[in-house]
């Protein structure tokens, strides 16, 4: 009987642990990696809040983070490899 109670307690805990979601947006990790790779000049030229940059699927399973520039000067695209957690290239 004790074994069954222990087993149900453990299963209940595992069920709860697997159902709890992280409040952080997973795309925020890619935004942070991309922003960290920019130079200080590039960072200062970003329009608005960098943490709201657009993130989209890219080629070879990578993601692209798009930062809009001030004064409509275009965008900076940063390609991030999600498996390695690092920047592949910066497209200006």
C-alpha positions as CSV (number, residue, x, y, z in Angstrom):
1,X,0.0,0.0,0.0
2,X,2.8,2.4,0.8
3,X,4.5,1.6,-2.5
4,X,1.3,2.5,-4.4
5,X,1.0,5.8,-2.6
6,X,4.6,6.6,-3.2
7,X,4.2,5.6,-6.9
8,X,1.1,7.8,-7.3
9,X,2.9,10.7,-5.6
10,X,5.9,10.4,-7.9
11,X,3.7,10.1,-11.0
12,X,1.6,13.1,-9.8
13,X,4.8,15.2,-9.4
14,X,6.1,14.2,-12.8
15,X,2.8,15.0,-14.4
16,X,2.8,18.5,-12.8
17,X,6.5,19.1,-13.7
18,X,5.8,18.3,-17.3
19,X,2.8,20.5,-17.6
20,X,4.3,23.7,-16.2
21,X,5.2,26.0,-19.0
22,X,8.1,28.5,-19.0
23,X,6.9,32.1,-19.0
24,X,9.7,33.1,-21.3
25,X,9.2,33.2,-25.1
26,X,11.6,30.8,-26.7
27,X,12.2,33.3,-29.5
28,X,13.6,35.7,-26.9
29,X,16.7,33.5,-26.7
30,X,17.4,34.0,-30.4
31,X,16.8,37.7,-30.1
32,X,19.3,37.9,-27.3
33,X,21.9,35.9,-29.1
34,X,21.5,38.1,-32.2
35,X,21.5,41.4,-30.3
36,X,24.6,40.4,-28.4
37,X,26.5,39.8,-31.7
38,X,25.9,43.4,-32.9
39,X,28.5,46.1,-32.5
40,X,27.7,49.1,-30.3
41,X,27.2,51.2,-33.4
42,X,24.7,48.7,-34.8
43,X,22.9,48.5,-31.5
44,X,22.5,52.3,-31.3
45,X,21.0,52.4,-34.8
46,X,18.1,50.0,-34.0
47,X,14.7,51.5,-34.0
48,X,12.5,50.8,-31.0
49,X,12.9,47.9,-28.5
50,X,15.3,45.3,-29.8
51,X,13.6,42.6,-27.7
52,X,10.6,43.0,-30.0
53,X,12.5,42.2,-33.2
54,X,10.9,39.9,-35.7
55,X,12.1,36.3,-35.7
56,X,11.4,34.0,-38.6
57,X,12.5,30.6,-39.9
58,X,15.5,30.6,-42.2
59,X,17.3,28.1,-44.3
60,X,19.0,24.9,-42.9
61,X,16.9,25.0,-39.7
62,X,18.3,28.4,-38.7
63,X,16.3,31.5,-37.6
64,X,16.7,35.0,-38.8
65,X,16.2,38.0,-36.4
66,X,15.3,41.2,-38.1
67,X,16.2,44.5,-36.5
68,X,14.6,47.6,-38.1
69,X,16.9,50.7,-38.3
70,X,16.2,54.3,-37.4
71,X,15.2,56.8,-40.1
72,X,14.1,54.0,-42.5
73,X,17.7,53.0,-43.3
74,X,16.7,49.4,-43.7
75,X,17.2,46.4,-41.5
76,X,20.0,44.2,-40.0
77,X,19.3,40.5,-40.3
78,X,21.1,38.2,-38.0
79,X,21.1,34.4,-38.7
80,X,21.1,32.3,-35.6
81,X,21.8,28.5,-35.4
82,X,19.3,27.2,-32.7
83,X,21.3,24.0,-32.1
84,X,24.6,25.7,-31.5
85,X,23.1,28.8,-29.9
86,X,25.4,31.1,-31.9
87,X,25.3,33.6,-34.8
88,X,25.9,32.2,-38.2
89,X,26.1,35.5,-40.1
90,X,25.0,39.1,-40.0
91,X,23.4,40.4,-43.1
92,X,23.4,44.2,-43.5
